[in-house]
């Protein structure tokens, strides 16, 4: 039982990081202050990803800059960046 608790806790922590961490899904995230935004915390970003079928780039937005994988994206626009 004492061995199962740390393993279970590690699995839960990993799932938590995957859910909140776009750094696990994107290889590069470049952000800048949003143009015309009244909030200094709003950032426009370009998120680069790699899959087995190739590389891609999407537009995304974040509340504020934080280190990867903890940056919190609030929007993603799949299409032409």
CORSUL-V254531 format. One line per field, one symbol per residue. ss: DSSP state (a for helix, b for strand, c for the rest). psi: psi as a letter, one per 20 degrees, with the letter a starting at -180 (. if undefined). burial: # if it has 16 or more other C-alpha atoms within 10 Angstrom, else .. A space follows every 10 residues. Layout:
ss: ???
psi: ???
burial: ???
This chain:
ss: caaaaaaaaa aaaaaaaaaa caaacccbbb bbbccccccc ccbbbbbbbb bccbbbbbbb bbcccccccc ccbbbbbccc c
psi: hhhhghgghh gggggghhhi niihhqhpop qrpppjpipi ipppqpopqp rhiaqrpqqr qqgqprqqjj popiqpoobp .
burial: .......... .......... ###..#.##. #.##...... .########. ......#### #####....# ###....... .
